[in-house]
Amino acid sequence: MTGLPLGLIVEGAVAVLLVLTIGYCVILNARLKRLHADRDELKKMAVEIIHATELANRAITGLKETARDCDEALTSRLEEADRFSVELARHVNAGNTVLTRIAQITEVVRAEREQREHASQVQENRSRLALEQLDRHQQSREAAA
C-alpha cells in the first residue's frame, strides 16, 4: 500500500457512509412529514366521522319518535275504524230488519187488496146476476101480461 494511507481510506469510507446516512435521513424526514400530514388528515376524518355519527344518531332518534307517533295515530284510527265498522254493521242489520218488515207489510196489504178486489168483483157479479134475473123476470111478466 504505497499510495494511500489506510487512515485516508477509512475516513473516505466514513465520509461516504455519512453522506449515505444524511441522504437516508432526508428521505426518512420527507416520509415522516407525509406520515404526519396523513395523521392530521386522519384526525380530521375521525372528527368528521364522529360528527356524522352523532347527526345520524339524532336522526335515528327522531325517526324512532316519528315512527312511534305514527304507530299511535294509526292504532287509534284503526280502533276508530273498527268501531265504525261495528256500528255500520248494526245499522245494516237494522236496515235489513226494517226492509223485511216493510216487505211483509207490503205482502199483507197486497193480499188484502186482492181479497177486497176479488170480494168486490164477486159482489159486482152477484149484483149483475141479480139485476139480470130481475130484468128477465120483468120481461117474462110483461110478456105474460
Rosetta constraint file for C-alpha pairs under 8 A:
AtomPair CA 1 CA 5 HARMONIC 7.27 0.50
AtomPair CA 4 CA 8 HARMONIC 6.76 0.50
AtomPair CA 4 CA 9 HARMONIC 7.14 0.50
AtomPair CA 5 CA 9 HARMONIC 6.76 0.50
AtomPair CA 6 CA 10 HARMONIC 6.25 0.50
AtomPair CA 7 CA 11 HARMONIC 6.02 0.50
AtomPair CA 8 CA 12 HARMONIC 5.96 0.50
AtomPair CA 9 CA 13 HARMONIC 6.07 0.50
AtomPair CA 10 CA 14 HARMONIC 6.09 0.50
AtomPair CA 11 CA 15 HARMONIC 6.00 0.50
AtomPair CA 12 CA 16 HARMONIC 6.18 0.50
AtomPair CA 13 CA 17 HARMONIC 6.12 0.50
AtomPair CA 14 CA 18 HARMONIC 5.94 0.50
AtomPair CA 15 CA 19 HARMONIC 6.16 0.50
AtomPair CA 16 CA 20 HARMONIC 6.15 0.50
AtomPair CA 17 CA 21 HARMONIC 5.99 0.50
AtomPair CA 18 CA 22 HARMONIC 6.11 0.50
AtomPair CA 19 CA 23 HARMONIC 6.12 0.50
AtomPair CA 20 CA 24 HARMONIC 6.02 0.50
AtomPair CA 21 CA 25 HARMONIC 6.03 0.50
AtomPair CA 22 CA 26 HARMONIC 6.17 0.50
AtomPair CA 23 CA 27 HARMONIC 6.32 0.50
AtomPair CA 24 CA 28 HARMONIC 5.97 0.50
AtomPair CA 25 CA 29 HARMONIC 5.86 0.50
AtomPair CA 26 CA 30 HARMONIC 6.27 0.50
AtomPair CA 27 CA 31 HARMONIC 6.31 0.50
AtomPair CA 28 CA 32 HARMONIC 6.09 0.50
AtomPair CA 29 CA 33 HARMONIC 6.15 0.50
AtomPair CA 30 CA 34 HARMONIC 6.34 0.50
AtomPair CA 31 CA 35 HARMONIC 6.05 0.50
AtomPair CA 32 CA 36 HARMONIC 5.96 0.50
AtomPair CA 33 CA 37 HARMONIC 6.10 0.50
AtomPair CA 34 CA 38 HARMONIC 6.00 0.50
AtomPair CA 35 CA 39 HARMONIC 6.04 0.50
AtomPair CA 36 CA 40 HARMONIC 6.36 0.50
AtomPair CA 37 CA 41 HARMONIC 6.33 0.50
AtomPair CA 38 CA 42 HARMONIC 5.98 0.50
AtomPair CA 39 CA 43 HARMONIC 6.15 0.50
AtomPair CA 40 CA 44 HARMONIC 6.28 0.50
AtomPair CA 41 CA 45 HARMONIC 6.13 0.50
AtomPair CA 42 CA 46 HARMONIC 6.06 0.50
AtomPair CA 43 CA 47 HARMONIC 6.20 0.50
AtomPair CA 44 CA 48 HARMONIC 6.18 0.50
AtomPair CA 45 CA 49 HARMONIC 6.03 0.50
AtomPair CA 46 CA 50 HARMONIC 6.12 0.50
AtomPair CA 47 CA 51 HARMONIC 6.16 0.50
AtomPair CA 48 CA 52 HARMONIC 6.03 0.50
AtomPair CA 49 CA 53 HARMONIC 5.98 0.50
AtomPair CA 50 CA 54 HARMONIC 6.23 0.50
AtomPair CA 51 CA 55 HARMONIC 6.29 0.50
AtomPair CA 52 CA 56 HARMONIC 6.08 0.50
AtomPair CA 53 CA 57 HARMONIC 6.08 0.50
AtomPair CA 54 CA 58 HARMONIC 6.24 0.50
AtomPair CA 55 CA 59 HARMONIC 6.09 0.50
AtomPair CA 56 CA 60 HARMONIC 6.00 0.50
AtomPair CA 57 CA 61 HARMONIC 6.14 0.50
AtomPair CA 58 CA 62 HARMONIC 6.19 0.50
AtomPair CA 59 CA 63 HARMONIC 6.09 0.50
AtomPair CA 60 CA 64 HARMONIC 6.08 0.50
AtomPair CA 61 CA 65 HARMONIC 6.28 0.50
AtomPair CA 62 CA 66 HARMONIC 6.13 0.50
AtomPair CA 63 CA 67 HARMONIC 5.95 0.50
AtomPair CA 64 CA 68 HARMONIC 6.07 0.50
AtomPair CA 65 CA 69 HARMONIC 6.15 0.50
AtomPair CA 66 CA 70 HARMONIC 6.05 0.50
AtomPair CA 67 CA 71 HARMONIC 6.00 0.50
AtomPair CA 68 CA 72 HARMONIC 6.19 0.50
AtomPair CA 69 CA 73 HARMONIC 6.14 0.50
AtomPair CA 70 CA 74 HARMONIC 5.91 0.50
AtomPair CA 71 CA 75 HARMONIC 5.94 0.50
AtomPair CA 72 CA 76 HARMONIC 6.16 0.50
AtomPair CA 73 CA 77 HARMONIC 6.16 0.50
AtomPair CA 74 CA 78 HARMONIC 6.03 0.50
AtomPair CA 75 CA 79 HARMONIC 6.17 0.50
AtomPair CA 76 CA 80 HARMONIC 6.15 0.50
AtomPair CA 77 CA 81 HARMONIC 6.01 0.50
AtomPair CA 78 CA 82 HARMONIC 6.10 0.50
AtomPair CA 79 CA 83 HARMONIC 6.28 0.50
AtomPair CA 80 CA 84 HARMONIC 6.20 0.50
AtomPair CA 81 CA 85 HARMONIC 5.97 0.50
AtomPair CA 82 CA 86 HARMONIC 6.22 0.50
AtomPair CA 83 CA 87 HARMONIC 6.15 0.50
AtomPair CA 84 CA 88 HARMONIC 5.85 0.50
AtomPair CA 85 CA 89 HARMONIC 6.08 0.50
AtomPair CA 86 CA 90 HARMONIC 6.28 0.50
AtomPair CA 87 CA 91 HARMONIC 6.27 0.50
AtomPair CA 88 CA 92 HARMONIC 6.10 0.50
AtomPair CA 89 CA 93 HARMONIC 6.11 0.50
AtomPair CA 90 CA 94 HARMONIC 6.09 0.50
AtomPair CA 91 CA 95 HARMONIC 5.96 0.50
AtomPair CA 92 CA 96 HARMONIC 6.08 0.50
AtomPair CA 93 CA 97 HARMONIC 6.19 0.50
AtomPair CA 94 CA 98 HARMONIC 6.20 0.50
AtomPair CA 95 CA 99 HARMONIC 5.98 0.50
AtomPair CA 96 CA 100 HARMONIC 6.02 0.50
AtomPair CA 97 CA 101 HARMONIC 6.24 0.50
AtomPair CA 98 CA 102 HARMONIC 6.11 0.50
AtomPair CA 99 CA 103 HARMONIC 6.10 0.50
AtomPair CA 100 CA 104 HARMONIC 6.18 0.50
AtomPair CA 101 CA 105 HARMONIC 6.09 0.50
AtomPair CA 102 CA 106 HARMONIC 6.01 0.50
AtomPair CA 103 CA 107 HARMONIC 6.13 0.50
AtomPair CA 104 CA 108 HARMONIC 6.24 0.50
AtomPair CA 105 CA 109 HARMONIC 6.10 0.50
AtomPair CA 106 CA 110 HARMONIC 5.95 0.50
AtomPair CA 107 CA 111 HARMONIC 6.06 0.50
AtomPair CA 108 CA 112 HARMONIC 6.11 0.50
AtomPair CA 109 CA 113 HARMONIC 6.02 0.50
AtomPair CA 110 CA 114 HARMONIC 6.10 0.50
AtomPair CA 111 CA 115 HARMONIC 6.14 0.50
AtomPair CA 112 CA 116 HARMONIC 6.06 0.50
AtomPair CA 113 CA 117 HARMONIC 6.01 0.50
AtomPair CA 114 CA 118 HARMONIC 5.91 0.50
AtomPair CA 115 CA 119 HARMONIC 5.89 0.50
AtomPair CA 116 CA 120 HARMONIC 5.83 0.50
AtomPair CA 117 CA 121 HARMONIC 6.01 0.50
AtomPair CA 118 CA 122 HARMONIC 6.05 0.50
AtomPair CA 119 CA 123 HARMONIC 6.02 0.50
AtomPair CA 120 CA 124 HARMONIC 5.93 0.50
AtomPair CA 121 CA 125 HARMONIC 5.92 0.50
AtomPair CA 122 CA 126 HARMONIC 6.11 0.50
AtomPair CA 123 CA 127 HARMONIC 6.05 0.50
AtomPair CA 124 CA 128 HARMONIC 6.04 0.50
AtomPair CA 125 CA 129 HARMONIC 6.02 0.50
AtomPair CA 126 CA 130 HARMONIC 5.99 0.50
AtomPair CA 127 CA 131 HARMONIC 6.10 0.50
AtomPair CA 128 CA 132 HARMONIC 6.04 0.50
AtomPair CA 129 CA 133 HARMONIC 6.06 0.50
AtomPair CA 130 CA 134 HARMONIC 6.09 0.50
AtomPair CA 131 CA 135 HARMONIC 6.05 0.50
AtomPair CA 132 CA 136 HARMONIC 6.09 0.50
AtomPair CA 133 CA 137 HARMONIC 5.90 0.50
AtomPair CA 134 CA 138 HARMONIC 6.08 0.50
AtomPair CA 135 CA 139 HARMONIC 6.01 0.50
AtomPair CA 136 CA 140 HARMONIC 6.00 0.50
AtomPair CA 137 CA 141 HARMONIC 6.22 0.50
AtomPair CA 138 CA 142 HARMONIC 6.03 0.50
AtomPair CA 139 CA 143 HARMONIC 6.01 0.50
AtomPair CA 140 CA 144 HARMONIC 6.05 0.50
AtomPair CA 141 CA 145 HARMONIC 6.05 0.50
